[in-house]
Amino acid sequence: MRVDVIQELDSTDPTLEIPWASPTNLDLHYIDLRAFPQQIGQLEECRKYPALAALLRKVNAADTSLRTAKCDIWATTELAEDERLEFKLPCKVGSYVDLVFDRADWNLQSEAYLHLGNELSTRLEHVQLQAQMEACVRRCLFHPEERWGYYLTLFTHAYGTTPHEAEEAWQRALRALGDALAHIGQRLRDAPANLASTPRFW
């Protein structure tokens, strides 16, 4: 499974604010899932897709150095031309999860997120699935400090001959992603504090 690491840092590229809130729907807003893990099971997407809930629990666990900020999932038969040529399958399930480090100083370093994306690519390249991922480094405004830093959007796309087959491939891809993120997050959490101006992946 290929993981492409991309930097999207131009002024026209997507950005995030933490905490965030939808200007049009008061029910949609940031939830600190590390502080309130019981809220994971209440999210509409997680009730419908338990694999997403499992991923959020792994990433937001107290023994990792990562946390999630936002997520979504969708199913479609509208594929880009390059997807049709590469996978030759008509159905897709896609999702994204926005991640930040649990340490404020690491969130100020784009290099830290590039390293995280590259580490995920190394850990997932041998996973045999009809799926692909993109790790997009983007800019984030952290409140209340009003400091600009970075975050990582992880897109997971899986394909199948039927919607059910695509969803099964997506579930397996999310399990592999969750295991990789849990391992990385735990190793970073265990790193000595004096190592710490830049996270190390080993």
N, C-alpha and C positions, 0 to 999 in steps of 0.2 A: 504494500500500500504506500503510495507516494505521498509525501508531505512537502508542499511547496511553501517556502518561507518568503514573505513579501513585505516590503515596507510601503506603507500608505501614509505619508507624512506631509503631503502637499495641502495647501489651504482649502482645496476643494474636496479632499478625502474625508471619509466619515470620522467623527470624533465622539467621545463619550464624556459624560460628567458623572462623578460619584460623590454623593448620591444623585440619582436621576429621578425624574418624575415625568409622566406623560402630560403634555399640556391639554389633551383632549379627553383623557380617561383617568379619573382619580383612582381607579382600582389598579392601575399600572404604575409601579414605582419601585425604587431600589429596596431590596430586603437584604440585610446582612445575614447570610445563611450560615456563617460561622458562629455568630452569636445566637441565632435562632434556627438551628437545624430542623426543628419540628415543622418549620414553614415549608420545607421542601415538598413534603407530601401534600400540601395544600395548593401548590401551584397547578394551574389547569393543565399545562403541558406535561407535568410529572404524573398527574393522575391518569392521563391517557397513554403516556409512554414511560413505563417503569424504568427502562434503560437510561433515560435521561435523569431520572431521580437518583439512580445508583451512581451515575457519574458525578452529580452535584454533591452527593454525600462523600464520595472519595476525595474530591478536590477541597471541600470545605471542612474536612476533618481537622480536629485540633492538633494533630501531629504532623501537619503539612505546613509549608510556607506559602501556600497559594489560597486564593479565594475567588469566587465567581461574582460577576456583577450583573449579568444579563444573559438570557438565552431565548431561543425559539426553535421551532421545528416545523417542517412542511413536507407534503408529498405532492408530486407533480409528474406529468408526462411531457412537460415542455422542457426539453433539453437543449442546451447549446450545441452547435454543430460539432465542436471538438469533442464533446461528451458522446455524441452519437457515433462518431468515428472511432473513438477509443474503446468504448465499452459495448457498443452494438446491442444495447438493451433499452427497452422503451420506457421503463419506469424508474423514478428516482425518489429517494427520501433524503432530505437535507436538513441540517441543523447547524446552529452556531452557539458557541458559549464564549462570553467575554471573561477574560481572566486578568487579575492583577496579583502582584506579590503581596504578602502580608506585612512586608517591611517597607515603610515609606521611602527610605533612601534608594532601594532597588527600583522603585517605580519611576524614579527620575532618570533612569539610564536606558536608552533605546537598545544599547548593546546587550543588556541583560535579557531583553525579550528576544533579540536575535539568537542569543545562545540557547534560550529555552526552545525556540522553534527548531533550531538545528538539532538539539538533543532529542526532541520528539521525532524528528525525521529519522535519526539514527536508530531509535528504539522501535519504530513502526515499519521500517522499510521491508522487513522480512515477513510481515503479516500478509497472508495470501487471501485477499478479498476483492470483490468487484466494488471498490471504493477508492476515494481519494480525499485528501485533506489539504486545506490551506491555512497557514498560520500568518495572520496579518498583523504587523506591528503598527499601531495607530496612536494618536495623541489623545490624552485624557486630562480633563480639568478636575483636580481633586479639591472638594470643599471640606471644611470651611477655610482651609489654608489658602485657597485660590491659587494653587500652584499647578502649572502645566507639567505633566509627565507623560507616561505611556501605558498602554495596555495591549493585550493580545486577543484578537478574535480568532477562534478556531472553528473553521467551517469543516463539516464532515458531510460528504455526499456518497451515497451508496446506491447501487443499481441492481435491477432484476427484470426478469421477463414478466413478472406480475407485481402489483403493489405489495403483496405479502412477502414475496421473495426479496424485494428491495428493502423492506423494513427489517427482515431478518439479517440481511447483510449490514444494514446500518446499526442494528443492535450489537452485532459482533464487533464492528468497528468502534463503537462507543465503549464497549468493555475493554478493548485493547487500549484505547486512548485513556480511559480512567485508570487502568493499571499503571500505564507509563507516567501519568501525571502524579499519581499517588507515590510512586517510587521516587520521582524527582523531588516532589515536595517534602517527603520525609527526609531524604538525604540533605536537602538544604536546611531543614529545621534542625537537624543534628549537627550542622557545621558549627565550629566554634565562633562565638560572636566576634572575636578579634580578626577573623578572616574576612570580614564581611562587607567591605565597601562595594564589592562586586560579587554577585553570587557565582559559585563554582558548580559545575555539573560534572560528576565523575561517577 
